[in-house]
Amino acid sequence: MENQWNEQYDVVVVGSGAGGLTAALTACLRGLSVIVIEKTALFGGSTSKSGGTIWIPNNLYLEKAGVEDTYEQAKTYLDATVGDRVPDVLKSAYLQKGPEMVKYLHENTAHFRWEYTPKYSDYYPESPGGLASGRAFEAQLFDLRNLGDDLKYLRTSGLPTKGMVLKSSEFHKVNMIMRTWIGKVKAMKVGMRLIRTLLSGYKPTTLGEAVVARLYTSLKEAGGEVWLNTPFKDLIYENNRVTGVIAERDGKELNIQAREGVVFASGGFSHSPDLREKYLPQPSNTEWTLSAEEQTGDIIAAGVKLGGQLDLMDKMWGTPTSAPPGAPAFMPVAERATPGLIIVNSNGERYINESVPYHEFVDQMYENNHEKSSTIPSWMIFDQRVKNRYLVFGIMPLQPLPKEWFETGYAKKAETLEVLAEQINVSPEKLANTISKFNTFAANGQDEDFGRGNSAYDRYYGDPTLDNPNLAPLNKAPYYAIPIYPGDIGTKGGLVIDASARVVRKDGSPVTGLYATGNCTASIMGETYPGPGATIGASMVFGYTAAVDIAEKVGRKESPIPKVTMTV
């Protein structure tokens, strides 16, 4: 269909999150022409809404920070956590290509700049190969003025920060503003940053927004294009290979040629009620997801039509979520580690170590959801001491929770535990017994039921002034309750890929010309979640891998753009 192409590029990337932007950026740096098509009016996908940490073992930023790590140690850890649910060749490819990607983009762009997140533990640091010091790193603060007129098209995080910009490494310290001197100092630093922002043209951003902004700016400087409001419609398959895509732009269908390859990077199916009903544990609700809108699994179906194999469709990157009135759902991460806070089922009983990694928490919500003891919703219970000492859902200590929360019935508040139990329809006697038992554990510094506080990961968001950073008595009125649901930051099932990020069929043969990365693929993390940023890390690494494979097939092995010599 040589005469039927409306547009022609070497590579077409579908999706503008971290994986898609990394694939496009790498291809551009290798001298290939690239177009990124994005379904929505904003670029950034779910990455923009994320915490922005990236989990890639043994990379140059960890080395610069003095974190000792090796391929062998990281491989031991993935073997212990992911196990054989994922082929060994994929785990090895991730650990080999990850550090290579970080080094390559650091050396060949001016904006690929990150920093180690100190002591943000692996999610299972006590497992063989795990690191309590952590392998997470995050984008450095980025001045949004660098985006120019494109700033208005950046998807924002939606966090209720009221102008404050906090790095991941700062948040857990600021959370201790009422408890530690370092918390006060960090809070003052954040406050000074806010004052600078208000008094000057400085527009700093961090977390997922900074990841996306840095990649996008690098891509634009390398000559890449991004088309917004351009939904993917279908693949074009000729002569036993993918040769392009059909997309819609300005109300017209376009045939866009991909001379060397198409890279799928548009997320999973979190916003498809039908696919959630078909594949995911039930109950399930699109209102509980934190992923970007319009992630409905379109491209997964297109890959299957060409014989692409599916796996892990019943899995998601689970996270407990809550949805206050008039606001998007949010994810309680630090809150679950807060001493003096517990989570109970419909019987008013604890059923889990509240501080476990969020995906494991959601797995346990489903496993413990029974007719006689429902966990959907569960109830997060805390007292005034917690409210006075720590941030709760982004609300500062001593600052009251919004009145609307109570007026609409979303949140509950009572002067006694008995009244609170009645408000959430649980047995007052059982809730009282649960809290009495928990308070005994807190007094002794040991959670004898679930081991809360035993892991370095538990303790990361805990209170370092306590013997057990995750335990404190729950006994200071008034008392609060907020519902928690089994949400997600994306689904983790989709098209199976090989070590070169090529989509493969059931017989293992690749669909020629078709690559994929991120949440539209069967996650290389299998059924677990090894560390903070394993989602973004894998998406970026295999986006890079796809671009490298395409470039090497056409002989573009070296970057035509001079390397940028800058320090970390």
Secondary structure, DSSP 8 states (H G I E B T S, - for coil): -GGG-SEEEEEEEE--SHHHHHHHHHHHHTT--EEEE-SSSSB-HHHHTS--EEE-TT-HHHHHTT----HHHHHHHHHHHTGGGS-HHHHHHHHHHHHHHHHHHHHH-SS--EEE-TT---SSTTSTT--SS--EEEE--EEGGGGGGGGGGB-------TT----HHHHHHHTTTTT-HHHHHHHHHHHHHHHHHHHSS--EE-HHHHHHHHHHHHHHHTT-EEESS--EEEEEEETTEEEEEEEEETTEEEEEEEEEEEEE-S--STT-HHHHHHHS-SS--GGGB-S-TT---HHHHHHHHTTB-EE-TT-EEEEEEB--TTS--B--SSGGG-TTEEEE-TTS-B-S-TTS-HHHHHHHHHHT-BTTB--SSEEEEEEHHHHHHS-BTTB-TT----HHHHHTTSSEEESSHHHHHHHTTS-HHHHHHHHHHHHHHHHHT--TTT-TT-SHHHHHTS-TTSSSTT------SSEEEEEEEEEEEEE--EE-B-TT-EEEBTTS-EEEEEEE-GGGB--TTTTS--STTHHHHHHHHHHHHHHHHHHHHTT--S-SS-------
